[in-house]
Amino acid sequence: MLIGAHVRDGDPLAAARERDAEIVQFFLADPQDWKAPKPHPFTDELTASDVEVYIHSPYLVNVASLNNRIRIPSRKLVTQHAKAAAAVGARGLIVHGGHVRKGEDPAAGIENWRKLFERASFDVPILIENTAGGDNAMARDLDMLARLWEAVADFDPGFCLDTCHAYAAGWDLETAVERVKAITGRIDLVHLNNSRDELGSGRDRHANVVGGDGTIDPQLLADVAAAAGAPVLVETPGDGQADDIAYLRKAA
């Protein structure tokens, strides 16, 4: 099992060494901005390194949206970031499942995901990530995730399981891996995050796996990682990431 962390984008390999991380994830641009990513200054080092790389798309991306001013630039940004991710040798681009607004038909949001894959090809695998809250989210509830996967499975997307998001959405983490794989047939990456809030809170507030204010039993998180059988990234507070990684190496 490869274990690593989401790190600062300035020098990801230095951050990996500081944490003894085998894989890293980072942003290629401001996650709260619609601007296209620029070439990464450590491209040559990243492509030559044994450290595996994943890229997270900006938080603003909402492929499912029925609002043209959000959906159209979201599609463009996914394409731009996928191209830039390929340039640094990334194994995948993580994209949140997104949502439609209150009163809108979730089926239309699912169709927008299908249109993304119908209208473009991507230079790296697109990994759809489950999200924590929202009644009209595409990847918050397992039944909606099943509807989404039925629409996009032909395009062979990947899946990224976030444990904090799953816990916030009310999922039973003891059975989460089994239930997700029954829907998607796969888990390509795990964001192994503890949660500062209780089960079903709907709040996305990450905590360190160990030694912090998390409400999830660290051993349960380690069990999720082992069951998933996929690379693991912690998106936890940076000061505790090295301890999180060390714990998971022993416990998972």
Backbone bond lengths (Angstrom), bond angles and torsions (degrees), N, CA, C in turn:
res aa  C-N    CA-C-N  psi(-1)  N-CA   C-N-CA  omega(-1)  CA-C   N-CA-C  phi
1 M - - - 1.461 - - 1.527 109.59 -
2 L 1.320 116.40 124.09 1.458 121.27 175.84 1.529 108.70 -84.88
3 I 1.333 116.36 133.50 1.463 121.02 -176.57 1.516 109.07 -129.51
4 G 1.327 116.46 136.30 1.454 121.07 179.60 1.508 111.56 -159.91
5 A 1.336 116.22 -153.29 1.463 119.85 -170.88 1.514 111.59 -151.78
6 H 1.319 114.16 158.14 1.465 121.00 166.89 1.522 106.68 -78.33
7 V 1.344 116.52 126.66 1.456 121.04 -173.02 1.522 110.71 -129.45
8 R 1.330 114.89 171.19 1.463 120.23 176.18 1.528 108.76 -62.04
9 D 1.330 116.00 151.39 1.465 119.07 -174.12 1.517 113.35 -87.87
10 G 1.352 119.04 -9.90 1.458 120.36 -175.54 1.515 113.24 -63.39
11 D 1.334 117.41 -50.31 1.457 122.44 178.41 1.526 108.13 -142.23
12 P 1.327 117.08 80.06 1.474 120.55 -174.40 1.521 113.62 -60.39
13 L 1.323 117.80 -34.36 1.461 119.36 -177.20 1.523 111.66 -70.85
14 A 1.326 117.30 -36.14 1.466 119.82 175.08 1.522 109.91 -64.11
15 A 1.350 115.84 -40.90 1.462 119.59 177.95 1.522 110.90 -63.98
16 A 1.329 117.03 -36.83 1.468 120.57 178.21 1.524 110.58 -63.86
17 R 1.312 117.12 -42.63 1.471 120.20 179.26 1.531 111.04 -63.46
18 E 1.322 116.76 -40.01 1.462 120.71 179.71 1.527 111.54 -60.60
19 R 1.323 117.22 -31.05 1.467 122.36 -174.65 1.519 113.00 -103.28
20 D 1.338 117.37 -3.11 1.461 122.02 -173.11 1.532 109.51 57.56
21 A 1.338 115.27 44.78 1.465 122.12 -176.77 1.519 110.76 -94.39
22 E 1.322 115.89 138.46 1.467 121.50 177.74 1.524 111.95 -92.02
23 I 1.327 116.49 -19.77 1.456 121.43 176.59 1.528 108.14 -137.85
24 V 1.319 115.63 154.94 1.457 120.65 177.75 1.526 109.78 -135.77
25 Q 1.300 113.85 154.68 1.461 122.08 172.54 1.519 106.78 -130.69
26 F 1.331 115.85 142.45 1.455 119.14 176.82 1.527 109.11 -157.86
27 F 1.329 115.44 170.86 1.455 122.27 175.44 1.523 109.35 -90.64
28 L 1.322 116.02 150.78 1.456 120.91 174.99 1.520 112.12 -101.05
29 A 1.333 116.73 -1.90 1.462 122.10 178.42 1.520 107.28 -160.53
30 D 1.305 116.22 173.34 1.461 121.55 177.09 1.528 108.99 -56.19
31 P 1.346 118.61 120.63 1.473 119.90 -176.79 1.520 113.68 -68.19
32 Q 1.325 117.57 -10.14 1.462 121.35 178.69 1.518 111.55 -110.58
33 D 1.338 117.44 26.28 1.460 121.58 -175.54 1.525 109.47 -135.53
34 W 1.329 115.67 151.55 1.458 120.92 -179.94 1.529 112.33 -91.17
35 K 1.319 119.16 4.25 1.455 121.21 -176.00 1.530 111.28 -71.86
36 A 1.330 114.68 146.35 1.457 120.43 177.69 1.519 109.71 -69.35
37 P 1.328 117.73 148.16 1.468 120.13 178.80 1.525 111.46 -69.42
38 K 1.328 115.49 147.96 1.455 121.75 174.70 1.528 108.83 -96.20
39 P 1.328 118.30 162.26 1.470 119.62 177.16 1.526 110.73 -56.24
40 H 1.323 115.89 136.76 1.458 119.36 -177.18 1.526 109.94 -78.24
41 P 1.334 117.76 136.00 1.474 119.94 -176.55 1.524 113.97 -65.77
42 F 1.334 118.42 -18.70 1.468 121.46 -179.64 1.526 111.60 -109.25
43 T 1.332 116.46 28.60 1.463 120.52 -177.79 1.524 111.89 -55.78
44 D 1.314 117.44 -48.92 1.467 120.06 -176.88 1.527 111.16 -62.44
45 E 1.329 116.38 -43.44 1.453 120.22 179.72 1.522 111.84 -64.88
46 L 1.341 116.40 -39.54 1.461 120.78 -179.38 1.521 111.70 -66.34
47 T 1.323 116.57 -43.40 1.465 119.27 -178.47 1.520 112.09 -71.02
48 A 1.330 117.10 -24.94 1.469 120.61 179.85 1.527 112.62 -89.21
49 S 1.312 117.49 -13.62 1.463 121.53 -173.84 1.517 112.22 -80.14
50 D 1.347 115.57 156.17 1.461 121.69 173.05 1.525 111.40 -80.65
51 V 1.320 117.67 -10.69 1.467 121.73 178.63 1.523 108.94 -72.50
52 E 1.332 116.46 125.51 1.463 119.51 178.67 1.521 110.48 -79.05
53 V 1.317 115.40 147.31 1.463 121.74 -172.73 1.526 110.87 -121.77
54 Y 1.321 115.06 135.97 1.466 122.67 169.01 1.521 107.69 -126.42
55 I 1.310 115.59 146.66 1.463 121.46 179.48 1.525 108.86 -116.38
56 H 1.336 115.01 136.55 1.469 120.33 176.26 1.525 108.53 -101.22
57 S 1.319 116.71 131.21 1.463 120.61 177.61 1.526 110.00 -70.72
58 P 1.329 118.27 160.56 1.469 120.86 178.31 1.525 112.22 -59.25
59 Y 1.311 115.27 150.65 1.460 121.08 -179.85 1.523 112.30 -64.17
60 L 1.318 117.45 -25.05 1.463 120.85 -177.34 1.521 112.81 -68.66
61 V 1.306 117.06 -21.10 1.464 120.32 -176.27 1.524 110.62 -62.04
62 N 1.333 115.62 128.00 1.466 122.22 176.23 1.523 107.66 -143.95
63 V 1.313 115.00 84.17 1.462 122.12 -177.33 1.520 111.61 -60.30
64 A 1.333 117.36 -30.19 1.464 121.61 -175.69 1.528 113.45 -76.18
65 S 1.310 118.17 -18.58 1.456 122.07 -170.19 1.532 113.09 -54.76
66 L 1.328 115.11 143.21 1.462 120.88 174.27 1.524 111.58 -90.18
67 N 1.302 116.68 -5.31 1.459 122.53 178.43 1.534 108.48 -85.09
68 N 1.344 116.73 116.20 1.465 120.66 -177.10 1.522 112.72 -57.29
69 R 1.333 116.66 -32.18 1.464 120.41 -177.45 1.525 112.25 -72.60
70 I 1.314 116.24 -12.91 1.464 120.38 176.25 1.525 110.56 -107.41
71 R 1.346 116.38 -46.50 1.465 119.63 -174.46 1.531 112.06 -64.72
72 I 1.331 117.38 -46.28 1.468 120.22 -175.87 1.523 111.98 -64.18
73 P 1.348 119.21 -49.72 1.474 117.61 175.62 1.531 113.06 -65.88
74 S 1.340 117.48 -26.05 1.458 119.65 176.34 1.527 110.67 -65.10
75 R 1.318 117.18 -44.93 1.464 120.52 177.53 1.528 110.72 -59.95
76 K 1.324 115.08 -43.48 1.462 120.00 -179.59 1.518 110.85 -62.53
77 L 1.334 115.65 -42.27 1.458 120.10 -177.47 1.529 111.29 -67.84
78 V 1.328 117.48 -38.27 1.462 119.96 177.35 1.529 109.56 -60.98
79 T 1.314 117.27 -44.13 1.465 121.09 178.85 1.522 111.03 -62.24
80 Q 1.338 116.49 -45.32 1.467 120.39 -179.20 1.525 111.67 -63.98
81 H 1.312 116.45 -43.30 1.455 119.68 -178.35 1.527 111.65 -72.43
82 A 1.317 117.59 -32.01 1.466 119.32 175.72 1.522 110.79 -64.44
83 K 1.320 116.52 -41.10 1.465 120.57 177.99 1.526 110.64 -64.51
84 A 1.333 116.13 -44.33 1.465 120.71 179.88 1.531 111.10 -68.17
85 A 1.332 116.49 -34.35 1.468 120.44 177.20 1.525 110.59 -64.47
86 A 1.323 116.45 -41.23 1.463 119.85 178.01 1.528 110.99 -61.95
87 A 1.326 116.90 -35.11 1.463 121.06 -178.50 1.522 112.64 -64.18
88 V 1.340 117.39 -28.44 1.473 119.85 178.67 1.532 111.44 -98.67
89 G 1.321 116.44 10.37 1.463 120.73 176.15 1.510 114.52 77.54
90 A 1.332 117.38 26.25 1.463 121.01 -176.21 1.522 111.54 -68.18
91 R 1.340 114.65 149.62 1.459 122.08 177.47 1.520 112.13 -85.68
92 G 1.335 117.47 -13.96 1.453 120.08 179.92 1.511 111.73 179.95
93 L 1.334 115.38 162.07 1.463 123.68 175.44 1.519 107.76 -115.75
94 I 1.323 116.44 120.32 1.463 121.28 -178.12 1.527 108.96 -88.26
95 V 1.333 116.03 130.08 1.466 122.58 -178.83 1.524 108.51 -131.13
96 H 1.327 117.13 126.54 1.462 120.47 177.03 1.522 110.59 -63.81
97 G 1.329 115.15 150.84 1.468 120.05 -176.85 1.516 114.69 -64.70
98 G 1.333 117.33 -25.93 1.458 120.28 177.68 1.521 112.98 77.75
99 H 1.330 115.14 -173.65 1.468 120.04 -173.29 1.524 110.31 -159.83
100 V 1.308 115.15 165.20 1.461 121.83 167.20 1.528 107.39 -110.74
101 R 1.334 115.82 165.39 1.460 119.87 -176.18 1.528 111.44 -81.74
102 K 1.331 114.29 164.03 1.459 121.19 178.65 1.527 110.15 -54.49
103 G 1.313 115.94 132.22 1.454 121.70 179.73 1.507 114.52 89.82
104 E 1.343 117.07 -10.71 1.458 120.20 178.65 1.526 110.32 -91.70
105 D 1.312 115.66 155.64 1.460 121.59 -176.13 1.531 110.36 -80.65
106 P 1.330 118.73 117.97 1.462 120.30 178.21 1.529 112.89 -57.73
107 A 1.336 116.79 -26.91 1.467 119.04 179.16 1.524 111.20 -61.01
108 A 1.325 116.81 -31.96 1.461 120.14 178.04 1.526 110.49 -69.57
109 G 1.318 116.99 -35.89 1.455 120.23 175.85 1.512 111.92 -65.77
110 I 1.324 116.44 -39.65 1.463 120.98 177.05 1.527 109.97 -63.84
111 E 1.322 116.72 -41.07 1.459 120.60 178.38 1.529 111.24 -63.72
112 N 1.328 116.63 -34.05 1.465 119.34 177.52 1.528 111.59 -66.25
113 W 1.319 116.62 -33.69 1.463 119.16 174.42 1.526 109.80 -64.68
114 R 1.312 116.67 -43.28 1.468 118.83 179.57 1.533 110.67 -61.82
115 K 1.327 115.94 -40.24 1.461 119.86 179.81 1.521 111.94 -63.79
116 L 1.333 117.28 -33.55 1.461 119.94 177.01 1.524 110.08 -55.76
117 F 1.328 117.05 -47.37 1.452 121.01 -177.59 1.527 112.17 -75.91
118 E 1.324 116.84 -30.55 1.464 119.75 179.15 1.517 111.86 -68.51
119 R 1.321 116.92 -33.41 1.464 121.33 -170.09 1.516 114.24 -98.70
120 A 1.321 117.69 -5.30 1.463 119.47 -177.99 1.520 109.97 -150.90
121 S 1.313 114.55 154.23 1.462 120.77 169.78 1.521 107.34 -115.00
122 F 1.320 116.06 156.10 1.453 119.73 -171.57 1.528 110.84 -126.12
123 D 1.316 114.56 149.47 1.456 121.18 -174.60 1.526 113.60 -80.73
124 V 1.325 116.81 -12.76 1.465 122.27 174.82 1.527 107.79 -138.17
125 P 1.333 118.46 161.67 1.462 120.07 175.64 1.530 111.41 -62.07
126 I 1.326 115.88 141.05 1.460 122.31 173.84 1.523 107.81 -94.45
127 L 1.335 116.57 120.12 1.455 121.71 179.70 1.519 109.22 -105.07
128 I 1.321 116.97 113.40 1.465 122.06 -179.21 1.526 108.63 -81.44
129 E 1.332 116.00 129.52 1.465 121.52 -176.54 1.526 111.27 -107.52
130 N 1.319 116.27 137.37 1.469 121.22 174.72 1.524 110.25 -69.10
131 T 1.328 116.14 151.70 1.463 121.00 -175.29 1.526 110.97 -121.78
132 A 1.330 115.34 168.20 1.465 120.96 -167.46 1.518 115.29 -88.82
133 G 1.317 117.97 -37.26 1.462 119.60 -170.92 1.512 112.67 -139.49
134 G 1.335 115.62 178.37 1.453 121.77 176.96 1.510 112.85 98.58
135 D 1.332 116.22 122.14 1.466 120.61 -178.01 1.526 112.32 -68.67
136 N 1.331 117.30 -23.47 1.458 120.91 -176.22 1.526 111.63 -112.12
137 A 1.335 116.16 30.85 1.458 121.49 179.69 1.520 110.66 -82.77
138 M 1.318 116.04 148.68 1.454 121.86 -177.60 1.531 112.81 -80.09
139 A 1.330 117.26 -24.12 1.473 119.27 -173.78 1.517 111.64 -136.67
140 R 1.325 116.73 33.66 1.465 120.45 175.70 1.518 111.10 -92.20
141 D 1.322 116.67 -50.04 1.460 122.07 -178.50 1.521 110.13 -99.89
142 L 1.319 116.09 146.43 1.455 119.98 -175.86 1.525 112.56 -64.98
143 D 1.329 117.10 -33.44 1.467 117.84 179.52 1.524 111.31 -68.25
144 M 1.346 117.15 -36.97 1.461 120.04 176.74 1.525 110.25 -70.86
145 L 1.324 116.97 -37.60 1.459 120.00 175.99 1.525 110.48 -59.19
146 A 1.326 116.81 -39.11 1.462 120.17 178.24 1.527 111.05 -63.12
147 R 1.327 116.68 -40.55 1.471 120.02 177.79 1.524 110.70 -65.12
148 L 1.341 116.29 -41.59 1.463 119.98 178.32 1.522 110.25 -62.31
149 W 1.326 116.91 -45.42 1.467 119.53 -176.08 1.519 111.74 -66.69
150 E 1.303 116.22 -34.40 1.467 118.87 177.17 1.524 110.73 -60.18
151 A 1.341 116.21 -33.13 1.464 121.02 -177.68 1.525 113.03 -81.15
152 V 1.339 117.89 -29.33 1.471 119.49 -172.24 1.522 113.89 -113.99
153 A 1.318 118.55 -4.95 1.467 121.10 -173.57 1.523 112.54 -57.00
154 D 1.328 117.51 -32.71 1.461 121.00 -178.83 1.524 112.09 -60.83
155 F 1.334 116.71 -22.34 1.461 120.87 -177.73 1.532 112.31 -94.19
156 D 1.314 116.81 1.71 1.456 123.88 173.35 1.534 113.56 58.19
157 P 1.341 117.74 50.28 1.467 118.44 174.24 1.517 110.24 -73.00
158 G 1.328 115.92 162.79 1.451 120.79 173.58 1.514 110.30 -96.78
159 F 1.338 115.70 174.10 1.461 120.30 178.79 1.516 110.13 -130.94
160 C 1.330 115.10 135.63 1.465 122.43 175.47 1.520 108.14 -114.35
161 L 1.327 115.89 119.49 1.461 121.66 179.73 1.519 109.70 -93.80
162 D 1.327 116.57 119.23 1.461 121.94 174.95 1.523 108.20 -103.67
163 T 1.339 116.54 119.34 1.461 120.32 -174.76 1.525 112.99 -71.80
164 C 1.344 117.88 -36.19 1.464 119.52 176.71 1.521 109.92 -64.06
165 H 1.330 116.76 -44.84 1.458 120.55 178.91 1.525 110.94 -61.50
166 A 1.323 116.10 -43.92 1.464 120.15 -179.65 1.523 110.95 -62.10
167 Y 1.312 117.04 -44.97 1.464 122.72 179.99 1.530 110.28 -63.77
168 A 1.341 116.20 -42.82 1.467 120.37 178.46 1.518 111.61 -63.73
169 A 1.333 115.88 -30.95 1.460 120.61 179.26 1.523 112.98 -82.33
170 G 1.337 116.73 -4.27 1.458 120.43 177.27 1.508 115.62 94.31
171 W 1.325 118.21 11.73 1.457 120.32 179.63 1.530 110.67 -72.68
172 D 1.308 116.51 146.92 1.458 122.86 171.60 1.523 107.26 -81.69
173 L 1.321 117.59 110.06 1.456 120.13 -176.13 1.522 112.59 -66.40
174 E 1.319 118.03 -20.90 1.461 119.99 178.71 1.532 111.66 -67.31
175 T 1.316 116.59 -25.93 1.465 120.66 -178.73 1.526 112.85 -117.67
176 A 1.340 117.23 2.49 1.464 120.56 -171.98 1.520 112.68 -61.11
177 V 1.325 117.30 -44.90 1.459 119.99 -178.05 1.520 110.84 -61.76
178 E 1.310 116.34 -46.62 1.469 120.70 179.86 1.529 111.10 -60.37
179 R 1.328 117.03 -43.08 1.464 120.31 -176.52 1.528 111.13 -71.77
180 V 1.317 116.90 -37.91 1.468 118.94 177.50 1.519 110.57 -65.58
181 K 1.319 116.70 -45.73 1.468 119.20 -178.93 1.526 111.96 -64.22
182 A 1.334 116.91 -28.84 1.463 119.77 176.26 1.525 111.11 -66.10
183 I 1.326 116.11 -26.29 1.465 121.47 -179.99 1.520 111.48 -90.22
184 T 1.331 116.24 -51.20 1.465 121.00 -171.51 1.526 113.38 -96.51
185 G 1.336 116.03 -21.63 1.450 120.22 -175.55 1.511 113.45 77.97
186 R 1.354 116.81 4.36 1.464 118.05 -172.77 1.526 111.24 -165.49
187 I 1.287 116.16 154.23 1.460 123.55 162.56 1.523 105.38 -134.87
188 D 1.321 117.18 118.56 1.453 121.87 -173.86 1.526 112.92 -95.44
189 L 1.327 116.32 -21.57 1.456 121.21 -176.79 1.518 107.78 -158.67
190 V 1.340 116.00 146.34 1.458 120.79 176.07 1.520 109.18 -120.33
191 H 1.329 116.71 125.58 1.457 122.39 166.59 1.527 105.73 -90.81
192 L 1.316 115.91 100.42 1.461 120.17 -172.21 1.529 108.96 -94.13
193 N 1.300 115.17 91.58 1.460 122.31 -176.02 1.513 110.91 -119.86
194 N 1.327 116.17 137.43 1.449 120.05 168.45 1.525 108.20 -77.62
195 S 1.327 116.98 172.46 1.464 122.49 -177.90 1.521 110.74 -125.35
196 R 1.310 115.67 136.68 1.463 119.74 176.07 1.526 111.49 -77.26
197 D 1.335 116.85 -14.16 1.457 121.69 -174.84 1.523 110.74 -115.34
198 E 1.325 114.84 169.69 1.459 120.72 -175.14 1.529 111.90 -80.49
199 L 1.320 114.69 166.76 1.460 122.54 178.18 1.522 110.75 -53.73
200 G 1.346 116.34 130.97 1.457 121.48 176.59 1.511 115.09 78.32
201 S 1.333 117.50 13.14 1.467 120.68 -176.50 1.520 113.34 -68.27
202 G 1.326 117.30 -26.81 1.453 121.40 -174.22 1.518 113.28 76.87
203 R 1.334 117.41 3.83 1.468 121.18 -176.90 1.532 110.54 -104.62
204 D 1.311 114.74 135.16 1.457 122.29 -177.28 1.527 108.95 -101.12
205 R 1.332 115.94 81.62 1.462 120.71 179.27 1.528 107.81 -127.82
206 H 1.325 115.66 106.31 1.453 121.17 -174.21 1.522 111.53 -77.03
207 A 1.312 115.23 148.32 1.463 122.87 173.01 1.521 107.89 -131.06
208 N 1.330 116.11 160.69 1.461 119.69 177.35 1.522 110.99 -63.67
209 V 1.304 116.15 150.35 1.461 121.37 178.83 1.521 109.66 -58.80
210 V 1.328 116.50 -43.77 1.463 121.77 179.70 1.534 109.40 -131.86
211 G 1.327 114.60 155.06 1.452 120.46 170.99 1.511 116.09 73.83
212 G 1.323 117.38 12.67 1.453 120.16 -178.64 1.510 111.68 -124.14
213 D 1.328 115.61 -148.66 1.462 120.51 -177.55 1.522 111.65 -107.79
214 G 1.328 116.63 32.42 1.452 120.70 -179.09 1.515 113.57 -73.31
215 T 1.330 116.32 151.59 1.460 122.12 -179.43 1.529 112.63 -105.04
216 I 1.335 116.97 -0.32 1.460 121.32 178.91 1.532 108.55 -102.30
217 D 1.318 116.54 134.87 1.460 121.96 177.38 1.535 108.80 -59.07
218 P 1.340 118.35 123.40 1.464 120.03 -179.78 1.522 113.82 -55.68
219 Q 1.329 117.68 -35.14 1.452 119.01 179.36 1.523 111.39 -66.11
220 L 1.324 116.74 -34.52 1.457 119.90 176.13 1.525 110.26 -62.92
221 L 1.324 117.03 -40.82 1.457 119.98 176.89 1.523 110.79 -63.54
222 A 1.323 116.88 -41.99 1.462 120.33 177.36 1.525 110.89 -61.95
223 D 1.322 117.04 -37.38 1.463 121.18 178.24 1.527 111.26 -65.63
224 V 1.334 116.48 -38.60 1.471 120.56 176.74 1.527 109.58 -61.52
225 A 1.330 115.79 -45.88 1.458 119.86 179.77 1.525 111.20 -58.80
226 A 1.319 116.73 -45.07 1.461 120.91 -178.63 1.526 111.38 -64.95
227 A 1.332 116.24 -41.19 1.466 120.32 -178.44 1.521 111.70 -68.76
228 A 1.326 116.96 -34.88 1.465 120.37 -177.13 1.515 111.64 -68.33
229 G 1.334 117.14 -35.56 1.449 120.25 178.89 1.515 113.44 64.02
230 A 1.328 116.62 34.31 1.458 122.81 -177.23 1.523 109.39 -130.83
231 P 1.333 118.11 164.33 1.459 119.62 173.56 1.526 111.14 -56.29
232 V 1.326 115.54 147.95 1.459 121.67 -174.83 1.525 109.97 -122.47
233 L 1.326 115.72 131.87 1.457 122.49 174.94 1.520 109.31 -123.52
234 V 1.319 117.29 133.49 1.454 120.08 171.09 1.527 108.36 -95.28
235 E 1.324 115.50 132.30 1.468 121.93 175.24 1.530 107.40 -112.14
236 T 1.298 114.70 54.00 1.449 122.51 -171.45 1.525 109.77 -107.05
237 P 1.352 118.03 167.70 1.463 119.67 177.13 1.524 111.83 -50.56
238 G 1.344 115.67 132.53 1.453 121.91 -168.44 1.514 115.36 -58.79
239 D 1.331 117.54 -35.22 1.466 120.03 -176.96 1.520 112.68 -63.15
240 G 1.328 116.87 -23.91 1.461 119.92 -177.75 1.511 114.46 -106.68
241 Q 1.325 118.02 4.55 1.468 119.54 -174.77 1.524 112.90 -65.26
242 A 1.322 117.91 -39.97 1.465 119.52 179.59 1.526 110.76 -60.83
243 D 1.331 116.89 -40.85 1.469 120.40 178.01 1.519 110.84 -67.50
244 D 1.345 117.01 -38.74 1.467 120.58 177.73 1.523 110.59 -59.71
245 I 1.329 116.00 -46.20 1.462 120.99 -178.47 1.526 110.79 -64.92
246 A 1.316 115.92 -44.43 1.476 119.52 179.44 1.520 111.30 -61.57
247 Y 1.323 117.03 -41.74 1.465 120.42 179.28 1.526 110.97 -62.46
248 L 1.335 116.74 -45.01 1.460 120.12 -176.76 1.521 111.53 -66.17
249 R 1.321 117.57 -33.49 1.462 119.97 178.03 1.528 111.98 -62.06
250 K 1.312 115.02 -32.87 1.465 119.98 179.77 1.521 112.91 -84.95
251 A 1.334 115.88 -36.93 1.475 120.23 -168.41 1.522 113.71 -93.73
252 A 1.327 117.84 -28.84 1.473 119.94 -173.75 1.521 111.54 -80.77
